[in-house]
C-alpha cells in the first residue's frame, strides 16, 4: 500500500481487511485441531502430499504453448 497514493480511510480499510484475511488460515487450523486433536494440523502432512500433491499439469502445459495470449492468461489462473 505504500506505493500508491490513497486516502487514510481507504488505507485503514485495506489494512483491516488484510488482517481479517490473514486470520482465516489459523481459524481453519484451530477448527481441524478441535475436530481431530490427535495431530497438529498446522504441520505438513506427507501422506496427503503423496496422495494429492503437485504433479505435472499436462493440460496447462499444452495451453501455455498454444499462443501468446493463452500463455499470459493461463499463468494468471
N, C-alpha and C positions, 0 to 999 in steps of 0.2 A: 504494500500500500504506500510505501514511502516514495515510490517512483511516480506516483500520479498526484495531481493536484485535485483534492476533493475537500469538501467542507467537513468540519469537525463532527457534525451529527452523522454523516454518512460513514466516516471512518469508525466511529463508535459502533454503529450498527454492524458493519462488516467484521470488526474485531469480536464483537459479542457473538455473532453468528459462527465465526471460525472456532471460537471456544466451545460452542454448543456442539458443532460437528465433531470436534476432536474428542469430546466426551462420549460419543456414541460407542466407539470401539470398546472402551473399558466397561461400559454398561453391558455389552454383549458378553464379554468375558465373565463378568460377575454373575450374569444370569446362567451361563453354562456351568460355572462352578457351583451355583446353588442347586442346579438340577442333577449334576454328577460330580460330587466333591472328591471322587477317587483320584482325580488328576488335575493339574493346573492347566486350564485351557488357554492361558496366555503364552504357553511354551509351544514350540513347533511339534507337530505330530508326524513322525517319519512314516508311519503306516499310511496315513492319509495322503502324504506326498507320493508314496509308491503307487497307490491306487488311483489317485485323481490329479497328480502333479502335472507340471508343464510337460508338454510333448510337442513334437514338430507339428506345425499347423500348415498342412499342405494346401488347404483351401486359400488361406491368407497369402501364402507364397505365390500361388497362381494369379491371384488378383493384383498383387503388387507388381508383377511382371507384365501385366496386360498393357497398360499405358500410363502416361504421366499423371493424369487426374486420379486414376484408380490408386496409384502409388501414394499420392498425397492423402486421399481420403481414407484409405484402408489403414494407414498408420495412426489415424486420429480416432479410430473407433475404440 
